Amino acid sequence: MSAQQDAARLLVRTLEAEGVEYVFGIPGEENIHFVNALNESPIRYVLVRHEQGAAFMAEIYGRLTGKAGVASATLGPGAINLQLGVADATTNSTPVVAISAQVGLDRIYKESHQIVDLVSLFRPITKWAELAPRAEALPEMVRKAFKTAQTERPGAVYLAIPEDVESARVPAGLAPLPVNVVRPQEPSPSQVARAADVLALARRPIVLAGHGATRHRASEALVHLSERLGLPVATTFNGKGVFPDDHRNALGAVGFMRHDYVNFGFDEADVLITVGYELQEFDPVKINPSGDKKIIHIHPSPAEVDDHYAVEVGIQGDIPRSLYALADATHRRFDVNGTGRRIRELMRAELAEGATEDGFPLSPRRIVADVRAAMGREDIVLADTGAVKMWMARMYPTYEPNTLLVSNGLSSMGFAVPGAIAAKLAHPDRKVLAATGDGAFLMNSQELETAVRENLPITVLIWDDSAYGLIEWKMDLELGRSSHIKFGNPDFVKYAESFGAHGYRVESAADLLPTLRKALADDGVSVVTVPVDYSHNLALTDKLGELTDPF
C-alpha cells in the first residue's frame, strides 16, 4: 500500500509554497483538521472575533503587501460572514484568497443541515469561485487561486473545501505546484508613440493616478514623467500618496462630493493621462462631463467602457515602464503649474486654519491637522467609510503610497479596526491609526480583543457624533432635513478598558494632539474618542457649491 498524507496538511503545504504568512479566521467543526495542521506550520493563524473582520484583515494585508491575504471560515454562516470583506477586496482590486469549509460530498446534493450553495453566493463578488471536488485537486486549485487573485486586475477568489475532502488521505508524493510569477508586460512602442502624438498637440494635459499606480509601485516613474514634461498630477482617494502632496506639481485628490478645488484643474484640461485609474474609484463624468477630453489610459488592463471615458490611446502594460517610455517619447514641456500652485495654496491654507480652530466639540479640520502632525511620513492611517473618509481623503496630506487607506470601491463601513491589525502585521515598524466614526467603529469593535491578544500596538481614533454623520450630511444637502441617523454610544473609554486596551477621552481642542502622541507611543492598543462638530460639513459643501472660480 502506498504512503499517504493528510489532505489538510497538503492544503497547508500549498499555502506555505505561496509564501503565506498569516491566515485570519475562526475555526469550525468542519475545518478542524486544517486549523490543526497549521500548528505544525510557520504560517500564523490569527484568531478573530468575526469572519467579516478576518476578510478585512486579509484585504488590507493584500493591499499593503501585494500578496494575497488569506481568510478562513467554517461552512454556512461563517462563510457568509466573509462576504462583505471579500466583495470589498474585489471592488478595491486587492488580492484575497478566501477559504471555507463545506458540507461533505456525501450529502451536498440534498437538503441537509447547514447546506448553502456557497460557490454560487461568492461567484458574483470574486474573480473565481469553486468547490474542491477531491483532495487530489488541492495543489492545482490553490495555485490557480493565488495566481488569479494576484494578477491584474487583482481581486478576491473563493475556495470551498468539503468536510470529507479536508479529512481525506492522499498520496504522500502529492505536492504543491511551483509558483510561476507573471512577468510585467512591456508597453507597445506604437501605442506610446500615438500617446506622444496626442501630447504634442495638447494645450493643458493633466495626470490622474489611481489605485493601480500604487499597486505597481509607480511613484518614482510618475514623478519622473511629471517633472520631465511639467505635468500636474492629481490622485484618486485610493491613489493617495503615490504622488507626494508636497511635490510642486501635486494637485491633491479628487473624489469629494462637490466640485472641489482640484476639479477646476480638470475643467481646464484638454487631455487626461490616467495612470492605474479604475472607474469604480471615481466616476469619470465628474472630470469629463462633456466627454470631450482626449484620454490616454495607462494600465495593465484595458479600460472599462463608459460614455465619459472614451479612450483616445490605451497603453496596456507595466505602468512604470509605460511612464518612462512616454516621458522619453514626448519632446515638449508644458507650463501648467500655475493652477496647481494655487490649488495647493488653497488646501494648505485650509489645513493651517484647521490647526488653529479651538472649538469644542472639535472641527473636522482640526482633527485632520492634528492627526497629520502626530503621524510620520510613512505611518499608516486607515480612514473608515463615512464623513471621516470625506474629510481625511480630501485634506490629509500624504507623501508615500498606502499611507492613507480608504475603501472607495465598495465603500464598506467597519474595515478600519480589523484593517489596522493587518497593517501592523504587514508593517510592524510603522505607527498605525484607525480613524473611524462611532457608527463604523461599533460594527467591528470586537476586534479590539484580537489586537490586545495579539499584542499589536494600534491606535483607534473615534470621531464621536452619536450619528451616521455622512448620511446626515447627504440628507441635509438633498432633503433639507435628516432623520433616523441618531443613536446612543457606550462610554468608549470604559469600553476600551474592558478589552484590556488604553482608553482616552479628548476634553478640548488643545487636548487632541498630545493625547494622540501619547496613545501612539503606548505599548499596546489605545482608543481615543474625540467629539466632532459636523456642522462644518454643510459649511464646506455650501462653500464649494458656490465656487465658480476659486482663484
LOLUMZA-72621 format. One line per 5 residues: their letters; for each residue x, y negated, z negated of C-alpha. Coordinates in steps of 0.2 Angstrom, whole numbers, always signed. Example, Ala and Ser with C-alpha at 12.3 -4.5 7.8 and 13.67 -1.06 7.14 Angstrom:
LOLUMZA-72621
AS) +62,+22,-39 | +68,+5,-36
END
This chain:
LOLUMZA-72621
MSAQQ) +0,+0,+0 | +7,-17,+5 | +11,-30,-8 | -2,-43,-12 | -3,-60,-19
DAARL) -17,-70,-27 | -26,-82,-14 | -27,-96,-27 | -8,-95,-29 | -7,-96,-10
LVRTL) -18,-111,-10 | -6,-120,-22 | +9,-115,-12 | +1,-123,+3 | -1,-139,-7
EAEGV) +17,-138,-13 | +23,-137,+5 | +13,-153,+10 | +23,-162,-4 | +8,-164,-16
EYVFG) +12,-172,-32 | -5,-173,-41 | -22,-165,-40 | -36,-176,-48 | -51,-167,-53
IPGEE) -62,-157,-65 | -61,-138,-66 | -77,-127,-64 | -81,-109,-66 | -79,-106,-48
NIHFV) -61,-113,-46 | -53,-107,-62 | -40,-97,-53 | -34,-112,-43 | -33,-123,-58
NALNE) -24,-109,-67 | -11,-106,-53 | -7,-125,-54 | +0,-121,-71 | +15,-112,-63
SPIRY) +17,-127,-50 | +27,-143,-51 | +10,-151,-45 | +2,-160,-59 | -16,-158,-62
VLVRH) -24,-174,-69 | -40,-170,-78 | -53,-184,-75 | -69,-188,-83 | -80,-189,-67
EQGAA) -77,-182,-50 | -80,-199,-42 | -65,-206,-52 | -55,-191,-45 | -59,-196,-27
FMAEI) -55,-214,-30 | -38,-209,-38 | -34,-198,-23 | -39,-213,-12 | -28,-226,-20
YGRLT) -14,-213,-21 | -15,-210,-2 | -17,-229,+2 | -1,-233,-8 | +10,-218,-3
GKAGV) +4,-214,+15 | +2,-196,+9 | -15,-188,+7 | -21,-189,-11 | -30,-173,-17
ASATL) -46,-172,-26 | -53,-156,-33 | -70,-151,-40 | -81,-137,-43 | -96,-132,-31
GPGAI) -113,-141,-31 | -114,-156,-42 | -96,-158,-44 | -93,-158,-26 | -107,-170,-23
NLQLG) -99,-182,-35 | -84,-183,-25 | -93,-190,-10 | -93,-209,-14 | -74,-209,-15
VADAT) -72,-198,+0 | -83,-210,+10 | -73,-225,+4 | -57,-217,+9 | -63,-213,+27
TNSTP) -70,-231,+29 | -54,-238,+22 | -43,-227,+34 | -35,-219,+19 | -29,-201,+19
VVAIS) -38,-189,+6 | -40,-171,+5 | -55,-166,-5 | -56,-148,-10 | -71,-140,-19
AQVGL) -77,-123,-24 | -92,-115,-15 | -103,-100,-19 | -97,-83,-14 | -99,-77,+4
DRIYK) -109,-63,-3 | -123,-75,-7 | -120,-91,+3 | -133,-85,+17 | -148,-85,+5
ESHQI) -157,-95,-8 | -146,-94,-24 | -140,-103,-39 | -131,-120,-35 | -131,-117,-16
VDLVS) -130,-133,-6 | -123,-134,+11 | -108,-145,+6 | -99,-144,+23 | -115,-152,+31
LFRPI) -115,-165,+17 | -97,-170,+20 | -96,-170,+39 | -103,-187,+41 | -91,-195,+29
TKWAE) -75,-186,+34 | -63,-183,+49 | -65,-164,+47 | -75,-153,+35 | -75,-134,+35
LAPRA) -78,-119,+24 | -64,-106,+22 | -71,-90,+28 | -57,-79,+22 | -42,-81,+11
EALPE) -30,-77,+26 | -36,-93,+34 | -30,-105,+20 | -12,-109,+27 | -19,-114,+44
MVRKA) -34,-124,+36 | -24,-133,+23 | -11,-138,+36 | -24,-144,+48 | -32,-154,+33
FKTAQ) -17,-163,+29 | -12,-166,+47 | -30,-173,+51 | -31,-184,+35 | -14,-192,+38
TERPG) -13,-195,+57 | -21,-210,+65 | -33,-216,+60 | -31,-208,+43 | -46,-203,+33
AVYLA) -53,-190,+21 | -56,-172,+25 | -65,-158,+15 | -62,-140,+12 | -75,-129,+4
IPEDV) -67,-113,-4 | -80,-99,-9 | -78,-91,-26 | -74,-74,-19 | -61,-81,-6
ESARV) -52,-91,-20 | -51,-75,-31 | -46,-63,-17 | -30,-54,-14 | -20,-57,+2
PAGLA) -4,-50,+9 | +12,-56,+0 | +20,-61,+16 | +7,-74,+20 | +15,-91,+18
PLPVN) +12,-110,+21 | +14,-116,+38 | +29,-128,+42 | +24,-146,+41 | +26,-154,+58
VVRPQ) +26,-173,+57 | +18,-183,+71 | +30,-195,+78 | +26,-213,+82 | +21,-217,+100
EPSPS) +31,-229,+110 | +21,-243,+117 | +18,-244,+135 | +30,-256,+144 | +17,-261,+157
QVARA) +4,-265,+143 | +17,-275,+134 | +21,-284,+150 | +2,-288,+153 | +1,-294,+135
ADVLA) +16,-306,+138 | +7,-312,+154 | -8,-317,+143 | +3,-326,+131 | +12,-335,+145
LARRP) -5,-344,+149 | -11,-346,+131 | -13,-363,+123 | -16,-358,+104 | -14,-340,+101
IVLAG) -17,-333,+83 | -12,-317,+75 | -24,-307,+64 | -16,-292,+54 | -26,-279,+46
HGATR) -25,-263,+36 | -16,-253,+50 | -2,-266,+49 | +1,-262,+31 | +0,-243,+34
HRASE) +13,-244,+47 | +25,-255,+37 | +24,-268,+50 | +28,-283,+38 | +46,-286,+45
ALVHL) +41,-284,+63 | +26,-296,+60 | +37,-309,+53 | +49,-307,+67 | +35,-309,+80
SERLG) +28,-324,+71 | +45,-333,+69 | +51,-329,+87 | +35,-335,+95 | +30,-348,+82
LPVAT) +13,-339,+79 | +1,-342,+64 | -4,-326,+55 | -20,-323,+46 | -24,-306,+37
TFNGK) -40,-297,+33 | -44,-293,+15 | -37,-276,+17 | -21,-283,+25 | -17,-295,+12
GVFPD) +2,-295,+8 | +8,-288,+25 | +12,-306,+29 | +18,-316,+14 | +7,-330,+9
DHRNA) +22,-341,+6 | +28,-340,+23 | +27,-356,+33 | +16,-348,+47 | +4,-339,+35
LGAVG) -14,-344,+36 | -22,-333,+22 | -36,-321,+23 | -52,-320,+32 | -67,-311,+25
FMRHD) -76,-323,+14 | -95,-325,+15 | -94,-343,+23 | -84,-352,+36 | -68,-354,+26
YVNFG) -53,-365,+30 | -44,-351,+39 | -59,-349,+51 | -55,-366,+58 | -38,-359,+64
FDEAD) -48,-346,+74 | -60,-359,+80 | -46,-367,+89 | -38,-351,+96 | -40,-345,+114
VLITV) -30,-329,+111 | -31,-317,+97 | -17,-305,+94 | -24,-292,+82 | -12,-281,+73
GYELQ) -18,-265,+65 | -35,-273,+64 | -51,-262,+62 | -68,-268,+64 | -75,-261,+48
EFDPV) -63,-273,+39 | -71,-289,+46 | -85,-292,+59 | -77,-300,+74 | -92,-311,+78
KINPS) -85,-322,+64 | -69,-326,+73 | -75,-324,+91 | -93,-330,+90 | -94,-334,+109
GDKKI) -85,-319,+114 | -74,-329,+125 | -57,-327,+117 | -44,-315,+125 | -39,-301,+113
IHIHP) -23,-292,+113 | -26,-276,+102 | -10,-268,+95 | -14,-252,+86 | -10,-233,+87
SPAEV) -29,-231,+91 | -40,-238,+104 | -51,-252,+100 | -69,-249,+94 | -82,-256,+106
DDHYA) -90,-272,+101 | -98,-287,+110 | -87,-299,+102 | -71,-288,+103 | -68,-286,+122
VEVGI) -50,-282,+123 | -40,-290,+137 | -25,-279,+134 | -23,-264,+122 | -5,-259,+116
QGDIP) -8,-242,+109 | +7,-236,+100 | +18,-238,+85 | +14,-255,+78 | +32,-261,+73
RSLYA) +39,-256,+89 | +25,-264,+99 | +28,-281,+90 | +46,-281,+93 | +43,-276,+111
LADAT) +30,-290,+113 | +42,-303,+105 | +56,-298,+117 | +44,-299,+132 | +37,-316,+129
HRRFD) +48,-330,+135 | +40,-345,+127 | +37,-353,+109 | +21,-360,+103 | +20,-376,+91
VNGTG) +3,-372,+82 | +9,-373,+64 | +1,-390,+60 | -16,-382,+57 | -8,-368,+47
RRIRE) +1,-380,+36 | -15,-390,+32 | -24,-373,+28 | -10,-368,+16 | -10,-385,+8
LMRAE) -29,-384,+5 | -28,-367,-3 | -13,-372,-13 | -22,-387,-20 | -37,-376,-24
LAEGA) -26,-364,-34 | -17,-378,-43 | -34,-386,-48 | -40,-370,-54 | -25,-368,-65
TEDGF) -30,-384,-74 | -48,-381,-77 | -51,-378,-95 | -70,-375,-96 | -77,-360,-106
PLSPR) -83,-348,-100 | -68,-349,-88 | -70,-354,-69 | -66,-340,-57 | -52,-351,-50
RIVAD) -43,-352,-67 | -44,-333,-69 | -36,-331,-52 | -22,-343,-56 | -18,-335,-72
VRAAM) -18,-318,-65 | -6,-324,-52 | +5,-332,-65 | +5,-316,-75 | +10,-304,-61
GREDI) +26,-302,-52 | +28,-302,-33 | +27,-283,-31 | +15,-279,-45 | -2,-272,-41
VLADT) -19,-279,-43 | -35,-269,-39 | -50,-281,-37 | -66,-271,-38 | -81,-275,-27
GAVKM) -92,-290,-32 | -89,-308,-35 | -72,-303,-42 | -67,-297,-25 | -73,-313,-16
WMARM) -63,-324,-27 | -47,-313,-28 | -46,-309,-10 | -49,-327,-5 | -37,-336,-17
YPTYE) -25,-324,-24 | -8,-326,-15 | +1,-310,-10 | +19,-308,-5 | +21,-289,-2
PNTLL) +10,-276,+6 | -3,-267,-5 | -1,-278,-20 | -20,-283,-19 | -31,-268,-16
VSNGL) -49,-270,-12 | -62,-259,-4 | -68,-268,+12 | -74,-253,+22 | -87,-246,+11
SSMGF) -85,-259,-2 | -88,-247,-16 | -91,-253,-34 | -81,-244,-48 | -65,-239,-39
AVPGA) -53,-251,-48 | -51,-242,-65 | -48,-225,-58 | -38,-233,-44 | -27,-241,-57
IAAKL) -22,-224,-64 | -17,-218,-47 | -7,-234,-43 | +3,-232,-59 | +7,-214,-55
AHPDR) +12,-220,-37 | +22,-235,-44 | +27,-232,-62 | +39,-246,-62 | +26,-260,-57
KVLAA) +13,-268,-68 | -4,-263,-63 | -20,-273,-67 | -38,-268,-63 | -48,-284,-60
TGDGA) -67,-279,-62 | -84,-286,-65 | -93,-280,-80 | -105,-270,-69 | -92,-261,-59
FLMNS) -82,-258,-75 | -96,-248,-83 | -98,-237,-68 | -81,-228,-71 | -76,-234,-88
QELET) -74,-216,-94 | -58,-215,-85 | -50,-226,-99 | -49,-210,-108 | -39,-202,-94
AVREN) -27,-216,-94 | -25,-215,-113 | -22,-196,-112 | -10,-198,-98 | -1,-212,-107
LPITV) -2,-223,-92 | +0,-242,-97 | -13,-251,-86 | -22,-267,-89 | -41,-269,-86
LIWDD) -47,-287,-84 | -66,-288,-86 | -75,-303,-78 | -89,-304,-90 | -106,-312,-85
SAYGL) -118,-299,-90 | -125,-298,-72 | -122,-292,-55 | -113,-308,-50 | -111,-306,-31
IEWKM) -129,-301,-29 | -135,-316,-39 | -124,-327,-28 | -132,-319,-12 | -149,-321,-19
DLELG) -147,-339,-24 | -139,-343,-7 | -153,-335,+4 | -168,-335,-8 | -165,-350,-19
RSSHI) -168,-339,-34 | -162,-322,-42 | -170,-308,-51 | -166,-291,-58 | -147,-294,-59
KFGNP) -145,-297,-78 | -140,-284,-91 | -133,-281,-108 | -115,-276,-112 | -107,-267,-126
DFVKY) -93,-275,-136 | -79,-272,-124 | -65,-274,-137 | -73,-261,-148 | -77,-250,-133
AESFG) -59,-250,-128 | -53,-246,-145 | -64,-232,-146 | -55,-224,-132 | -38,-227,-140
AHGYR) -34,-242,-129 | -30,-260,-135 | -44,-272,-134 | -43,-291,-132 | -56,-305,-130
VESAA) -52,-322,-122 | -59,-336,-133 | -53,-351,-122 | -46,-355,-106 | -29,-358,-113
DLLPT) -30,-340,-121 | -31,-331,-105 | -13,-331,-98 | -4,-327,-115 | -17,-313,-118
LRKAL) -14,-306,-100 | +5,-306,-103 | +3,-298,-120 | -8,-284,-113 | +3,-281,-98
ADDGV) +18,-279,-110 | +8,-266,-121 | +15,-249,-121 | -2,-241,-117 | -19,-245,-110
SVVTV) -26,-263,-113 | -43,-270,-109 | -45,-289,-108 | -63,-296,-107 | -65,-314,-101
PVDYS) -81,-323,-100 | -83,-331,-82 | -94,-345,-77 | -101,-341,-60 | -110,-357,-57
HNLAL) -94,-361,-47 | -100,-348,-34 | -113,-359,-27 | -102,-374,-28 | -89,-366,-17
TDKLG) -101,-359,-4 | -111,-376,-3 | -94,-385,-1 | -88,-373,+13 | -105,-373,+21
ELTDP) -104,-392,+23 | -87,-392,+31 | -86,-397,+50 | -68,-401,+49 | -58,-398,+33
F) -43,-408,+40
END
